Amino acid sequence: MPENAPETSDWLTIPELAEALDETPGRVRRLLDERYLIGSRRNGAFAVPAVFVVDGRPLSSLRGTVIVMQDAAFSDDEIIDWLLAEEETLGRTPIAALLAGHKSEVRRVARALA
């Protein structure tokens, strides 16, 4: 993990995501392939930050934000780190801003990083 990577304790593996989303592991993999969720193999098993799941569904504004950052050539790990780290221009973490419904502001900042 990069030294400035955010610390987050709650990560969900594919089986845990399947249970949290009430979906099959195959459907969870499809959500990952289609960028509705994003995860990493940081500690052995592939996992997704639990904060990306809200009320039993992937956070709706996550996908577009992930795609914006992928288009700017960010890796999955870099995207996750950015979403979970304090962002000075937002005054909070980008994921906190997305959870608060500020997806346009988050994507504007993400585009500026490109």
C-alpha positions as a Markdown table, in Angstrom:
| # | Residue | x | y | z |
|---|---|---|---|---|
| 1 | Met | 0.0 | 0.0 | 0.0 |
| 2 | Pro | 1.4 | 3.4 | -0.8 |
| 3 | Glu | 2.6 | 5.4 | 2.2 |
| 4 | Asn | 0.0 | 8.1 | 1.8 |
| 5 | Ala | -2.8 | 5.6 | 1.2 |
| 6 | Pro | -5.8 | 6.1 | 3.4 |
| 7 | Glu | -6.5 | 3.7 | 6.2 |
| 8 | Thr | -9.9 | 2.1 | 6.1 |
| 9 | Ser | -10.7 | -0.9 | 8.1 |
| 10 | Asp | -13.8 | -2.2 | 6.4 |
| 11 | Trp | -13.2 | -4.0 | 3.2 |
| 12 | Leu | -15.5 | -6.6 | 1.7 |
| 13 | Thr | -14.4 | -9.7 | -0.2 |
| 14 | Ile | -16.5 | -11.0 | -3.1 |
| 15 | Pro | -18.4 | -13.5 | -0.9 |
| 16 | Glu | -19.1 | -10.7 | 1.7 |
| 17 | Leu | -20.2 | -8.3 | -1.1 |
| 18 | Ala | -22.5 | -11.0 | -2.5 |
| 19 | Glu | -24.1 | -11.2 | 0.9 |
| 20 | Ala | -24.2 | -7.4 | 1.5 |
| 21 | Leu | -25.8 | -6.9 | -2.0 |
| 22 | Asp | -28.0 | -10.0 | -1.9 |
| 23 | Glu | -26.5 | -11.0 | -5.2 |
| 24 | Thr | -24.6 | -14.0 | -6.5 |
| 25 | Pro | -20.7 | -13.8 | -6.7 |
| 26 | Gly | -21.1 | -13.8 | -10.5 |
| 27 | Arg | -23.3 | -10.8 | -10.4 |
| 28 | Val | -20.9 | -9.1 | -8.0 |
| 29 | Arg | -18.0 | -9.7 | -10.5 |
| 30 | Arg | -20.2 | -8.2 | -13.3 |
| 31 | Leu | -20.8 | -5.1 | -11.1 |
| 32 | Leu | -17.0 | -4.9 | -10.8 |
| 33 | Asp | -16.4 | -5.4 | -14.5 |
| 34 | Glu | -19.0 | -2.7 | -15.3 |
| 35 | Arg | -17.3 | -0.3 | -12.8 |
| 36 | Tyr | -20.3 | 0.0 | -10.5 |
| 37 | Leu | -17.8 | -1.1 | -7.8 |
| 38 | Ile | -14.0 | -0.9 | -7.7 |
| 39 | Gly | -11.7 | -3.0 | -5.5 |
| 40 | Ser | -8.1 | -4.0 | -4.9 |
| 41 | Arg | -5.9 | -6.9 | -3.9 |
| 42 | Arg | -4.0 | -5.0 | -1.2 |
| 43 | Asn | -4.1 | -7.6 | 1.6 |
| 44 | Gly | -4.2 | -10.9 | -0.4 |
| 45 | Ala | -7.9 | -11.4 | -1.2 |
| 46 | Phe | -9.6 | -9.0 | -3.6 |
| 47 | Ala | -11.8 | -6.7 | -1.7 |
| 48 | Val | -13.9 | -3.5 | -2.0 |
| 49 | Pro | -14.1 | -0.7 | 0.6 |
| 50 | Ala | -17.4 | -1.2 | 2.4 |
| 51 | Val | -18.2 | 2.5 | 2.2 |
| 52 | Phe | -18.8 | 2.0 | -1.6 |
| 53 | Val | -22.0 | 0.0 | -0.7 |
| 54 | Val | -25.0 | 2.0 | 0.6 |
| 55 | Asp | -28.3 | 0.4 | 1.7 |
| 56 | Gly | -27.4 | -2.8 | 0.0 |
| 57 | Arg | -26.5 | -1.3 | -3.4 |
| 58 | Pro | -23.4 | 0.1 | -4.9 |
| 59 | Leu | -23.2 | 3.9 | -4.3 |
| 60 | Ser | -24.9 | 5.2 | -7.4 |
| 61 | Ser | -22.5 | 8.1 | -8.1 |
| 62 | Leu | -19.4 | 5.9 | -7.8 |
| 63 | Arg | -19.5 | 4.5 | -11.4 |
| 64 | Gly | -19.3 | 7.8 | -13.2 |
| 65 | Thr | -16.6 | 9.0 | -11.0 |
| 66 | Val | -14.5 | 5.8 | -11.4 |
| 67 | Ile | -14.9 | 6.1 | -15.2 |
| 68 | Val | -13.8 | 9.8 | -15.2 |
| 69 | Met | -10.7 | 8.8 | -13.3 |
| 70 | Gln | -10.0 | 5.7 | -15.5 |
| 71 | Asp | -10.2 | 8.0 | -18.5 |
| 72 | Ala | -7.5 | 10.1 | -16.9 |
| 73 | Ala | -5.3 | 7.0 | -16.7 |
| 74 | Phe | -5.6 | 6.4 | -12.9 |
| 75 | Ser | -5.2 | 2.8 | -11.8 |
| 76 | Asp | -7.8 | 1.1 | -9.6 |
| 77 | Asp | -5.6 | 1.5 | -6.5 |
| 78 | Glu | -5.0 | 5.2 | -7.3 |
| 79 | Ile | -8.7 | 5.8 | -7.7 |
| 80 | Ile | -9.5 | 4.0 | -4.4 |
| 81 | Asp | -6.8 | 6.0 | -2.6 |
| 82 | Trp | -8.0 | 9.3 | -4.0 |
| 83 | Leu | -11.7 | 8.5 | -3.1 |
| 84 | Leu | -10.7 | 7.7 | 0.5 |
| 85 | Ala | -8.1 | 10.4 | 1.2 |
| 86 | Glu | -8.8 | 14.0 | 2.3 |
| 87 | Glu | -9.1 | 16.2 | -0.7 |
| 88 | Glu | -8.2 | 19.8 | 0.1 |
| 89 | Thr | -10.3 | 21.3 | -2.6 |
| 90 | Leu | -13.4 | 19.5 | -1.4 |
| 91 | Gly | -12.7 | 20.0 | 2.3 |
| 92 | Arg | -13.3 | 16.3 | 2.9 |
| 93 | Thr | -12.8 | 12.9 | 1.3 |
| 94 | Pro | -14.2 | 12.5 | -2.2 |
| 95 | Ile | -16.3 | 9.5 | -1.0 |
| 96 | Ala | -17.8 | 11.7 | 1.8 |
| 97 | Ala | -18.7 | 14.3 | -0.8 |
| 98 | Leu | -20.3 | 11.6 | -3.0 |
| 99 | Leu | -22.2 | 10.2 | -0.1 |
| 100 | Ala | -23.5 | 13.7 | 0.6 |
| 101 | Gly | -24.7 | 14.0 | -3.0 |
| 102 | His | -22.0 | 16.2 | -4.5 |
| 103 | Lys | -21.0 | 14.1 | -7.5 |
| 104 | Ser | -20.6 | 17.0 | -9.9 |
| 105 | Glu | -18.1 | 18.7 | -7.6 |
| 106 | Val | -16.2 | 15.5 | -7.1 |
| 107 | Arg | -16.0 | 14.8 | -10.8 |
| 108 | Arg | -14.9 | 18.4 | -11.5 |
| 109 | Val | -12.0 | 17.9 | -9.1 |
| 110 | Ala | -11.2 | 14.4 | -10.5 |
| 111 | Arg | -11.1 | 15.9 | -14.1 |
| 112 | Ala | -8.7 | 18.6 | -12.9 |
| 113 | Leu | -6.3 | 15.9 | -11.7 |
| 114 | Ala | -5.9 | 14.5 | -15.2 |
